Amino acid sequence: MTGGQDTPLAASFRRLIQRHGPMPVARYMGESNARYYTTRDPLGAAGDFTTAPEISQMFGEMVGLWLADIWVRAGRPPDAIYVELGPGRGTLARDALRAMASQGLRPDVHLVEGSQALREVQAGVLGAAQFHDGIDTLPDDRPILLAANEFLDALPIRQLVLTEKGWRERMVALGEDERFLFAAGPSPMDDAVPDRPRATDIGTVLETCPAAAAMIEALSNRLDVQGGAALFIDYGHLAPRTGSTLQAVRAHAKVGIFDAPGEMDLTAHVDFPTLSEIAARSGLATATTTQGAWLTAMGVVLRAQALSARSPERAQDIAAAHDRLVGDDAMGDLFKCMALTPRDWPRGAGFPEGPRRKETA
């Protein structure tokens, strides 16, 4: 059990639980992250975490080249747009757009960003860009070239826990000392458990992310009609699993889930198998691999060598950044990549296994 600090949101949560009873984990995570992301720039040394684009320009360049390669092989449609979900400080977009321009691709930029503070940072980095609160307001008559790095992991998850009475929703409750703790909800939830081999150990936790599922379904339907491609990079798993992956980070260190609601980053592993199945049902080809394998296949080693040759004084830093991005003991294995491409569009490079597609009736 972990206690909650006296943050404004913690006090609000306590009042809500006292008045209405325990709240679902999804609500706790969703409201915590909504407060967190709309009130600060969480990136960099002064923030709470550092993402791959901030580590090296090579990451964004590989993303841009991946999208440009598909665009070229699709016949260079002149009206394609670049879309990024959760673009942070605009670093990924800046590097990706530079790489795209080297291949003749200079698309209009559309950013899905809910934080006004980060929108101002992104506008300063990228100049002309159109902002959206969600994908529903994106243009619906042009191909979409989409990138999303560490976006899905912050969407609120739902947790189910196996009790002696069956599956129940995992809730956030208050103990006698008014500290937050996990508790099982009262309503049976057995029908909500996926049709996979069901665990029998009491206390087993299953996670789902309805928000990510809805996002992938809506985007897949758009891609199927409009054309384009999407590349998602996030930490997660490539095979079904059980257990809680919910974690909190503050000042570049893991902290307790209940330590400071609204003042820390709450994330969970992305369930790539489920999201791939959703996209495949819409007729899209899907492919997954690890970040390290994908970057290596895309030629990041050659790019690192070129950067080092151009700036020998930075060679050691460039090598360290490369190792951090691709190393199995760093980000290379923990982070995964998922490519989505519609029918009649080329498949994305860098994925060792052939993409799959489920034909719709």
C-alpha positions, 0 to 999 in steps of 0.5 A: 500500500502506498499513501497519497501526498496532499496534492490538489488532485489527491484531496479531490479524489479523497472527497469523491471516494468518501462521497461516492465510493471507490473509483476505477483505476481508469478514472484515477489514471485518466484524471491524474494524467489529464491534470499532469500533462495540461499543467507542465512540460514534463520532458528533459532534465528539468522534467520527469522523463526523457523520450527517444527523440530527445536522446538523438536526432537519429530517432526522428530521422529514421521515423521520417525516412520510414514515412517518406519511403512509403510515400515515394513507393505510393507514387508521391501523393502531393496532398499527404499530411504529416500527423503526430500524436502527443508530439512533446516538444516537437523534436520528433516532428522537426527531425522527421520533417527534415528527413522527409524533405531530403526525399522531396516530401514537405507535407502540411503538419497536423499535431494532436496535442491537448496541452496548451503549454506544449502547443506553444513549445511545438509552435516555436519549434515547427512554425506553421502547424495545425493543432487538434484535440483528437483525430476526429478533426483531422482532414478526411480527404488526404492520405495520413502519414502518422507517427506516435512515440510514447503516446499510447502508454499514457492513455488510461487503462482498465484493470480486472482482478481475479478474486475468490468470487470471480473477476472484479474491476480493480478500484482505488479506495481509501484505507482507514488512514485515508491513504489510497489503496487498491480494492476489488469492486463489487460487480461481477466482471467475468464477461469482460475477460478476453477470450484467452486462457483464463488465469486461475490464480487469485490476485491475477490482474488483467489490463485493457485500454479502451481508449487505445482500442478506440483510437486504433479502430478510428485511425484504421478506418480512416487509413483504409479510406484515405490511405497513408501509414502509421507508426506507433513506438511505445514500451509494451509487449508483443505477446499476451500477458497478465499482471499490472504494468501501471507505473508512476515516474517523477523526476526521472525515478519510479515512485508509488502509484499513489504518491502524487496524483496529478504531479507525476506521469502514470503509464502502462505497457501497451498491448500491441497484440490486441491493437494489431488485431483491431487494425487487422479487422479493419483490413489493414496490414500490421507488423510489429518488432522491437525498437532496436531491431527496427532502428537497426534495419532502418540503417541507424548504424550508418547514420551514427557513423555519418554523424560521427564522421561529420563531428568527431568531437561528438563521436562518443556521445553519438555512440552512447545515444545509439546504444541507448536507443537500440541496446537490449539492456536499454530501450531497444527491447523494452520499446516496440514498434507497430506499423499500420498500412492500408490496402493498396499502399506499400508496406513499411520497411524495417519489420522482419516478419511479413505484415498480416491483414484480416480481410473484412466481409 
